[in-house]
Amino acid sequence: MSEIHVHPKALVETGHLGPGSRVWAFAHVLPGARVGADANICDHVFIENDVVIGDRVTIKSGVQLWDGLRVEDDVFIGPNASFVNDPFPRSRQHPEHLQQTTLRRGCSVGAGATVLGGLTIGPGAMVGAGAVVTRDVPQYALVTGNPARIRGYVGAEKPARTTAAPDGPKNDLGRVAGVRLVDLPSVTDLRGSLSFGEVEANLPFAPKRYFLVYDVPTIEVRGEHAHRTLEQLLICIRGEVSVVVDDGLQRAEIRMRSPAQGLYIAPMVWAVQYAYSHDAALLVFASDVYDSSEYIRDYDEFQRLLAAP
């Protein structure tokens, strides 16, 4: 079993410090805190009582972790990051219940970032340095700014081809199973442009439903779910929108900007749409009528279903 290392000038009052963990000079850990294995707690870190820290967590210098914080395994917290647990703090006035903030496994919070109380930073997410996080951050999202907004997704490669190319390959997203680009016929002359699709000839399935997404504020994220058996074809008929697709092992991002190109999404693929332009309109064809039980809205459940025999 790995030995615990506590610097002589650190004050560790808790009896719950996991094997292999290291606590450096001038850090202070209160009695009620729980720290997992192989944690690295750097100089001048303060950890209050009602704090739970998982395994292999790194907490850099100048960080204070207040009551109500839950930090899962493999999280990185950068220097001078701040966490809030009381939305209306007053001197000598203590709320009955403090807000609980959760940092999910493998996420990172950059230097000087501020995370407001009661939020969840999703698995694998990345909070940029100096960001002010005012709402939940989805899994693998990269957020920056004040207030923090999604700028991309960690590990989501962007394919080279994002506009229609009739002679190009039919699958630029080959890393992600069950997803492919579909080029739709397009005709342009002096009167304008026309794009169309026919079942069997161009469309990958016979649609039973369509819906149109438009007037989406730029900061909003839509989708964030998978379907159990439903197939979809997404076509950006106006403006631009980014789509992130994830098969549980790989993810990719494509910027949709042409009505002559569709994005086919098979069942059991997690999909997110974000960064809508102000004029964006997204047309979606679905292989069946609406059924709420078709949706998988929790990413952990999505991964469990993929792993099930």
N, C-alpha and C positions, 0 to 999 in steps of 0.2 A: 504494500500500500504506500502511495506517495506521501511524503511528509509535508506537513503544513509549515509555511514560513511566515512568521510575523516579525516585522522589523522592530527593534527595541524601542523605537520612538513612535510606534503605532499603539492605539488603544483599542483592543478587541474585547468587548464585554460579552459577546454571544458565545454560547457553547455549541452553536450549530455552524461550524465552519468545515466545509468538505475537504477530503483528502486532496493534497496537491495544490491547495489554494495558497496564494501569496498576498500578503497585506503589507504595503510599504509605509514609509515614514509619514507621520502626522495624519494618518487615516484614523477614523473613529467609527467603530461599528457598535451600535447599541445592543443591549441584551436580547431583545426580542427578534432581532433580524435573523434570517436563515440564508446561508450562503452555500451553494453547491460545490462540487468538486472542480479543481483546476481553474478556479477563478483568479483573476489578476486585478487587484484593487490598488490603484496607484496612489501617489502622494496626495495629501489634502482632500481625500474623499470622506464624506460623512454619510452614514447609512442609518436611518431611523429604525424604530422598533418593528413596525408593521410593514416590513419589506421582505419579499421572497426573491432570491436570486438563484438561477439555475446553474448548470454546469458549463464550464469553459467560457464564462462571461468575462469580458474585459471592460473595466471602468477606468477611464483615464483621469488625470489630475483635475481637481477643482470642481468635481461633481458632487451634488447633494441629492440623495435619494430619500424622499419623504414618505411618510406613512401612506399606505395604499398602493405602492408601486409593486408590480409583478413583472419580473424579468425572466423570460424563458431561456433555454439553453442557447449557447453560441451567439449571444447578443454582444454587439460592440457599442459602447457609449463614449463619444469623443469628449475631449477636454472642455470643461465649462458648460456642458449641456445642462439645461434646467428643466425641471418637472414641476407642474402645478397640481395641488390637490384640494385647493379651496378657491372657488370662483369669486368670493367676496371676502377676502381676509380683513380682519380687524384686530387691533392689538388687544390681547387678553380675552378675545371672544373666540370660542372654539365651536365649530359646527358639530351637530350630533353625528353626522356621517361624513367622512372625508371621501372625496372622489377616488375611485380606483382606476389606475392607468396600467395597461398591459403592453409590454413589448414582447411580441411573439418571436418564436425561435428564428435565429439567424438574421434578424434585422439589425440595422446600424443607424445610430443617431449621430450626426456630424457635430463637429466642434461648434460650440456657441448656439446650438439650436435650442428652441424652447417648445416644449410639448405641453399643451393645456390639459387640464384634468379630465378624467372620465373617458379618455380616448384609447383606441387600440391601434398600435403600429403593427401591421400584418407581417406574416412570415416572409423573411427575405427582403423586406422593404428597405429602402435607403432614404433617410432624411438628410438633406444636404446641409452643409455648414451654414449656420446663421438663420436657418428656416424657422418660421413660427407656425407650428402645426395647430390648427383650430378645428380639424375634423379627422375622423378615422382615416388611416392610410391603408389602401388595399394591399394584399400580398404582392410582393415583388415590384411595387410601384416606386418610382424615383420622384421625390417631391423636393422643391426648392422654393425660396421666396417668402414674402410676408404679405398676406397669408400664404402658406405653402400650397402649391398647386402641382399636379402631376405633370412631369416633363417627359416621362418615358417609363419603360419597364425593364428591370434588371434582367439581362440575359435574353431579351427579345431582339434578335437580329432583324435588321431591316433589309428585305430582298432588294436586289438592284432594279427590278422591273416593277414599277408601281402605276404605270399607265398602259392602256391597251396596246398590244403589239401583235397583230394578226398572225405574223409568221413566227412568233416566239414560242418557247416551250409552254406547255399547259400547266405546269406545276412548278412555281418558283418558291413554294413553301414546303419543299419535300422533307425538311427536317421535322415538321409537325405532321403527325399521322392524321389522316382524315380531313385535310384542308388542301384546297387547290384553287388557283385562279382560273376563271372561265372567261375567255374572250367572246364577246357578243358581236354579231354583225353590225356594222356601222356604215351608213351612206351619207356622204356630204356633197352638196352642190351649192349653187348660188342661192338656193332657197333656204339653206340651213343644213342641219344634221339630223339624222334619224338613226336610232339604235333599236334593235328588236331581238326577240328570242322566241323559239318554238320548242315545245315539249318534244323530247327525244332528239331533235336535231341540235339544239343549243342548251336547253335547260337540263340539269342533271336529274330532275325528278318532276313529277306532275304536281304543281302547287295546289293546295286546298285552301290556302289563306295568304293574304298579304297584309302588311302594315307599313306605315310610313312614319319615320322619326324626323322631326324638324323643329326649328325654333329652340334648339338646345343651347343654353348658356355655355360659353367656352369652358368654364371651370367644372362643368358637370361630367360625371362618368356614368355611362349606361352599360347595360349587359351585366357583366359580372356573374355569369351563370353558365351552366352547361345543360344540355337536354339529354334525356335517357334514350329516346328513339327518334326524335325529330331531326329532320334535315332542313338546312336553311341556305338560301342564296342571298347575299347582301350586295346591293348595287347603290353606289353613291350617285344619285341622279343630278345633284347640284352641289357646288362647293366642295369641301374636303373633310374627311374624317379619318382618324387613325383607328385601326382594329388590331388588337392583340389576341392571338390564338395560342392555346396551351393544351398539349395532350397529356400533361402530367409528368412528362420527361423533358420536353423541349418546348420553347415558346418562340414566336416570331411576331413582328409588327409590320403592317403594311399601311401605307397612306393611300386611301381610296380617293380618287379624284376624277374618275371617268365613268360616264354612264354606259360606255361600251365595254366595261369589265366588271365581272361579278366575282365574289369571293364565296366559294362553296364551303360550308361547315357541316361536317358529319356529326352524328350523335356522339356523345361523350367527349366533346372538345370544349374546354373552357374558353369563353370569348368575352372580350371587353372592348367597348368603343369609347373613345375620348378625344379631346382636342378637336371638337367640331369647329369649323369655321362659322362665322355669323350667319352665312346663307346656306349652310349644309342641309341637305335632305337625303335621308338614307331609306331606300326602298328594300324591304325584306320579304322574300317569298318563303313560305313554310310548307312542309310536306303534309301537314295535318292541321286540324282546327285546334283552337286554344284549349289547353288542358293544364291546369295549375300543377297537377302531380307530375308533369313531365319535367319540371324545372328542378335543377340541383343548384341551390343558391349558396351553399357553404363549401368553401374550397377544400376543407379537411374531409368532408363527406365525399366530395368528388374524388379525392385521392384514395380514400378507403374503397370506394366502389371499383376504381380501376385496379386496385390490388387484389380484390376478391376473386377467388377461383371461378 
